[in-house]
Amino acid sequence: MTLNDIIVSSLAQLDRSHDMQTVEVYRSRFAQFANDAQNDLALALALKRTETLVPEEGVLDLTQLERKCYRVESVCQLGRRVPFSSGDTPMRLYVPYNEEAEVTYRFAPQKLETASDVSELPAALHPLIVSYVVGRERMGGDVSTQGGGNIYLSMYNAAKAKLRGGFGGEERFTITNRY
């Protein structure tokens, strides 16, 4: 879904007009809500990317990564995982070799700003963004609409909790009650 689709769907669920003039009125607020939802889902799902960086004297500058880095998961140099430690700032890592490094990290998706921007999250999660936007909008209204906001945010959180076990590949696990 594009940002425009998210806004139109949210307005439709709120029983508000979704003509272009109304969409423009709500664009900045709904875009902020959608970006909040994206970041929340990215943290919950631990979305990962791998990029190659070249260290300077054994120090990697994480500000050179294409996306905002939440956490470095691993660093590979010379074809194998290597130990690393944080530098004098959180955005610097010390690595053992002065060779190219493949950095695998958890990231924040790019912000949705223009009408045609599409979320980097899997398409199956886009309806969750709409639920979050609707919930946040209802929470800001009068007392009579706040109950509806709780319902949408509860649906969002319940769906997010179910998704956690489905992502992560090799790090997935289950807890089985033996009793």
N, C-alpha and C positions, 0 to 999 in steps of 0.2 A: 504494500500500500504506500502511496505517496503521502506526504504531509497533508496535501489537500484532501485526499481520500479519508484520512484520519479525522480531519476537522469536519468534513461533511457527514461522515458516519456518526460522529459524536453529537453534532447538532440534530441529526435525525433521531437519535436515541433520547435526546433531551426534549423532543417535540418542538423544536425551534426551526424556523425557516432556514434553508441552506442555499439561498441565492448568493451570488458573488459579493454583494454588499454586506450581507450578514457574515459571510465567511471572513471578509477582511476585518470586520469588527472584532472577531474572536481569534484571529490568526496568531497574534503574539502570545496571548495567554495560553491558548491550546497548544502552541508549539513548545512552550516551556513545560507544560504538563507532559507532553509526549516525550520530550527529552529526559525528563525526570523518570518516566516509566522505562525508557530504553536503558538508562544507566542502572536502574534498579534490577532489571532483568539481566543485564550483562554481568553484574556482580553476583547475582544468584546463580547464574548458569556457568560462571567462570569461563567465559568465552576467551579463546586463545588465538594468538597469531604468532608466526615465526618470521623474523626479519634478520637480514645480515647487516652487521655493523663492523667497521674497522676501528680497532682501538688505537689510541694514541698513547704510547709508552705504557701499555698494559691497562689503560683506563677506558671504559666504554661510557659514552655520553648518551644516556637514555632519552634526552630531549630530541635526538635525531630520529627516533622511531616515528612512524607515520601516525600512530594513534596514541592517545593518552594511556600511559602505562599505570595499571593498578598494582601489579605484582609481577616480578620476574620468576618464572617457573624453572627455567633451565638455560644453561649456556653451553653450546657445543663449539669446540675448536679442534682442528686437525682430525675431524671425524668422530670425536667422542665427547661425552659430557665432561665438563671441567668444573672444579669448585670456583666459586666467586664470592666476593664480599662487597658490602656497600662501601662507597667512598665517603668523602667528607660531606657530601650532600646526598639526599635520597635518589637523585637522578644520575649518579655515577656509580659504576661497578668496577672493581679491580678483578682482572682475569690473569691467569698465569702466563699466557703467550701474547705476543704482539702480532697475532695472525687474525684473519677474518673470524668473526664469531657469529654463530646463529643464535639469536636470542628469542626464546619462546616466552611470551608474556600474556597476562590477562589485560584486556584493553577495554576502553570506553568507546562505544560506537560514535561515529561522527554525528554532530548535531544536525537535527532537521531544521533548516532555516528557510529554504525556498519551497514554493508549492510543489515542485517536481522532485524534491529529495525523497529517496526511498530508504527506509530503515535497513541497516546491515543485519539486523536480527533475522532468523529464519522466518519465512512468510507465515508459518503456522502461529507465530507469536504476535503478529500484528493486531488481531482482534483484542488481545490483552491490553495493548496500548490504548485502544479505544475505550475499553472498560475503565482503565485508570483515569483517562481524561474526563469521562463522564462522572466518575466518582468524585474526582477533585472539584469539578465544576459544581456539583450538587452540594458538596460540603461547604462551599463558600456562600451559598444562598441563605434564604431565611430558614427558620426552624422547621417549617413544614416540609422542606425539600431535603434537609440534612439526613433524614432516615434513609432516603433513596441513595444518598452518597455512600452510606455505610454498606448497603447491600452490594453496590458495584465494586467497592474496594474489597469487600469480603470475597466476592467472586474472583477478583483479580488475584488476591493472595492465595486463595485455595488452588487456583489453576497454576500459579507460580510454584507452589509447594509440590504439586504433582509432577511438574516438569523437571525438578532437580535431579531425579534419578535417571532421566533419559539422556542426559548429556554428560560428557566427560570421558567417554571411551575407556581407556585402560584404568582410569581411576574410579570407575563405578564399583559399587559394592552394595550388598544387601545385609541387613541385620535380621537374623532369623530367631524367633523366640522358640527355644527348645522345650519350654515347659507348658 
